[in-house]
Amino acid sequence: MQKVHSIQFLRAVAALAVMFFHIAGTPFTIGAAGVDVFFVISGFVMGLVADKSPPGKFLRHRLFRIVPLYWAVTFVMCLGALAGVFSTFTFTMEHLWKSLLFVPYVNAAGQVTPLVLVGWTLNMEIFFYLVFALGLALRAPIAVTVVILSAMVAVGQIADWQSPFMQIWASPLLLEFLAGLILSRIAFAGMRSGIAALALSFVGFVFAAGIGEQFGLLRIVSWGLPAFLLVAGCVWIERAGGWPESWLKPFEIVGDASYALYLLHGLVISIVLKVIAPGFAASIVIVVVALAVSIAAHILFEKPVIRLFRKFADRGVASSRAEAAG
């Protein structure tokens, strides 16, 4: 798929927003809406690859993208806990395997989240990928995904589900993936549409910042809709030829490493605050270190590991086909 520069910029913005939220806390609650931006982006990108990949290959490539770094961060946290580095972090073997396999569960704090706290979003992503892969198998990925996810959200609103599976698999946030899918079908608007969408998004986020964190369907309205308009506005401006690519190149570098930044910034925050007292200086150090570590992890770990896995997987598939043909 051809690189969409505005999407890389938005990935950077979303990851930075989540990191600033975890640094600042309540004063920057709106930063948590970076997750909503990520979900819209994910739906949009999947919509662009619809009908272009067999379901097996699609799932392999998605897992190769998500799993290696996520597992690495999880194991680092567990080893750090065993070594006494993370004194407040504990884990059980049950929680470990459920975290690694994206199985939703309720932790000791009563939250449906894996050992890597931000990993709850990955549990939703994996569910979305599975449904989308089913759609690919049925040769109607967008239609099947829209029907199934809409039905799951509707079921989730009918009953007060206590099951951790239903809290993830029937969350209203799944609608943001659908918003991205729909955007992929209407991605060819003009400059005026893009500027109007960005203006509405800005107004929406400013209003949402004043009312604090939202949950359920209210979050879809207060954070999800502005997130959709933000992604739509940037994409439409780029499609119309007005995207300032050269000016925003540094953000694209962060965008390339946004997944690493999303997973690793919590570790960086924990380690830095063991050395420096919370405050402005600590916040600056956290941002600098998190960016450096994430870019390094992307270049030195993510990219080579993903290439290696895809190389061996594609070679294995090719060999199987050759044997079957023979």
SULTA-V765487 format. One record per residue. RES is the residue in one small letter. SS is DSSP state (helix for helix, strand for strand, loop for the rest). OMEGA is omega in radians with two decimals (* if undefined). Layout:
res = (RES,RES)
ss = (SS,SS)
omega = (OMEGA,OMEGA)
This chain:
res = (m,q,k,v,h,s,i,q,f,l,r,a,v,a,a,l,a,v,m,f,f,h,i,a,g,t,p,f,t,i,g,a,a,g,v,d,v,f,f,v,i,s,g,f,v,m,g,l,v,a,d,k,s,p,p,g,k,f,l,r,h,r,l,f,r,i,v,p,l,y,w,a,v,t,f,v,m,c,l,g,a,l,a,g,v,f,s,t,f,t,f,t,m,e,h,l,w,k,s,l,l,f,v,p,y,v,n,a,a,g,q,v,t,p,l,v,l,v,g,w,t,l,n,m,e,i,f,f,y,l,v,f,a,l,g,l,a,l,r,a,p,i,a,v,t,v,v,i,l,s,a,m,v,a,v,g,q,i,a,d,w,q,s,p,f,m,q,i,w,a,s,p,l,l,l,e,f,l,a,g,l,i,l,s,r,i,a,f,a,g,m,r,s,g,i,a,a,l,a,l,s,f,v,g,f,v,f,a,a,g,i,g,e,q,f,g,l,l,r,i,v,s,w,g,l,p,a,f,l,l,v,a,g,c,v,w,i,e,r,a,g,g,w,p,e,s,w,l,k,p,f,e,i,v,g,d,a,s,y,a,l,y,l,l,h,g,l,v,i,s,i,v,l,k,v,i,a,p,g,f,a,a,s,i,v,i,v,v,v,a,l,a,v,s,i,a,a,h,i,l,f,e,k,p,v,i,r,l,f,r,k,f,a,d,r,g,v,a,s,s,r,a,e,a,a,g)
ss = (loop,loop,loop,loop,helix,helix,helix,helix,helix,helix,helix,helix,helix,helix,helix,helix,helix,helix,helix,helix,helix,helix,helix,helix,helix,helix,helix,helix,helix,helix,helix,helix,helix,helix,helix,helix,helix,helix,helix,helix,helix,helix,helix,helix,helix,helix,helix,helix,loop,loop,loop,loop,loop,loop,helix,helix,helix,helix,helix,helix,helix,helix,helix,helix,helix,helix,helix,helix,helix,helix,helix,helix,helix,helix,helix,helix,helix,helix,helix,helix,helix,helix,loop,loop,loop,loop,loop,loop,loop,loop,loop,loop,helix,helix,helix,helix,helix,helix,helix,helix,loop,loop,loop,loop,loop,strand,loop,loop,loop,loop,loop,strand,loop,loop,loop,loop,helix,helix,helix,helix,helix,helix,helix,helix,helix,helix,helix,helix,helix,helix,helix,helix,helix,helix,helix,helix,helix,loop,loop,loop,helix,helix,helix,helix,helix,helix,helix,helix,helix,helix,helix,helix,helix,helix,helix,helix,helix,helix,loop,loop,loop,loop,loop,helix,helix,helix,helix,helix,helix,loop,loop,loop,loop,helix,helix,helix,helix,helix,helix,helix,helix,helix,helix,helix,helix,loop,loop,loop,loop,loop,helix,helix,helix,helix,helix,helix,helix,helix,helix,helix,helix,helix,helix,helix,helix,helix,helix,helix,helix,helix,helix,loop,loop,loop,loop,helix,helix,helix,helix,helix,helix,helix,helix,helix,helix,helix,helix,helix,helix,helix,helix,helix,helix,helix,helix,helix,helix,helix,helix,loop,loop,loop,loop,loop,loop,loop,loop,loop,helix,helix,helix,helix,helix,helix,helix,helix,loop,helix,helix,helix,helix,helix,helix,helix,helix,helix,helix,helix,helix,helix,helix,helix,helix,helix,helix,loop,loop,loop,loop,helix,helix,helix,helix,helix,helix,helix,helix,helix,helix,helix,helix,helix,helix,helix,helix,helix,helix,helix,helix,helix,helix,helix,helix,helix,helix,helix,helix,helix,helix,helix,helix,helix,helix,helix,helix,helix,helix,helix,helix,helix,helix,helix,helix,helix,helix,loop)
omega = (3.12,-3.09,3.06,-3.00,-3.14,3.12,3.09,3.07,-3.10,3.06,3.10,-3.13,-3.11,-3.13,3.11,3.14,3.13,3.12,3.14,3.08,-3.12,3.07,-3.01,-3.12,-3.03,3.14,3.13,-3.14,-3.10,3.10,3.11,3.11,3.02,3.08,-3.14,3.08,3.11,-3.10,3.10,3.11,-3.12,3.10,3.14,-3.11,3.11,3.10,3.14,-3.13,-3.14,3.11,-3.09,-3.07,3.01,-3.08,3.14,3.12,3.12,-3.12,3.11,-3.09,3.10,3.13,3.09,-3.14,-3.00,-2.89,-2.96,-3.10,3.13,3.10,-3.13,3.13,3.13,-3.13,3.10,3.11,-3.13,3.10,3.09,3.10,3.13,-3.14,3.13,-3.14,3.12,-2.98,-3.11,-3.11,3.07,3.13,3.01,3.13,3.10,-3.14,3.13,-3.07,3.09,3.09,-3.10,-3.07,3.06,3.10,-3.12,3.08,3.12,-3.12,-3.06,3.14,-3.14,-3.14,3.06,-3.09,3.14,-3.11,2.98,-2.91,-3.13,-3.11,3.09,3.11,3.12,3.06,3.08,3.13,-3.11,3.10,3.08,-3.13,-3.14,3.12,3.14,3.10,3.05,3.09,3.09,3.13,-3.14,3.09,3.07,-2.97,-3.08,-3.13,-3.13,-3.13,3.13,-3.11,-3.05,-3.10,3.08,3.12,3.13,3.12,3.12,3.11,3.14,3.13,-3.10,-3.06,3.10,-3.04,3.06,3.14,3.10,3.09,-3.09,3.09,3.09,-3.01,3.09,-3.13,3.05,3.13,3.08,3.12,3.14,3.01,3.14,3.10,3.09,3.09,3.13,3.12,3.14,3.12,-3.11,-3.00,-3.03,3.07,-3.06,-3.09,-3.10,3.11,-3.13,3.14,3.11,3.13,3.12,3.12,3.12,3.12,3.14,3.11,-3.13,-3.13,3.10,3.11,-3.12,3.14,-3.12,-3.09,3.04,-3.06,-3.11,-3.14,3.05,-3.11,3.09,3.10,3.12,-3.13,-3.00,3.14,-3.08,-3.13,3.06,3.11,3.10,-3.12,3.10,3.14,-3.14,-3.11,-3.13,3.13,-3.13,3.10,3.11,3.13,-3.14,3.08,-3.08,-3.08,-3.12,-3.00,-3.07,-3.13,-3.00,-3.11,3.11,3.11,3.12,3.09,3.08,3.10,3.10,-3.11,-3.02,3.12,3.09,3.12,-3.13,-3.09,-2.96,-3.01,3.10,3.08,-3.13,3.12,-3.11,-3.08,-3.11,-3.11,3.01,-3.07,-3.08,3.12,3.13,-3.12,-3.08,-3.12,3.13,-3.14,3.11,3.13,-3.14,-3.11,-3.10,-3.11,-3.12,3.12,-3.12,-3.13,-3.09,3.12,3.10,3.13,3.13,-3.06,-2.99,-3.11,-3.04,-3.03,-3.14,-3.14,3.12,3.11,-3.12,-3.14,-3.12,3.14,-3.12,3.14,-3.13,3.10,3.12,3.11,-3.14,3.12,3.13,3.13,3.14,3.10,3.13,3.14,-3.13,*)
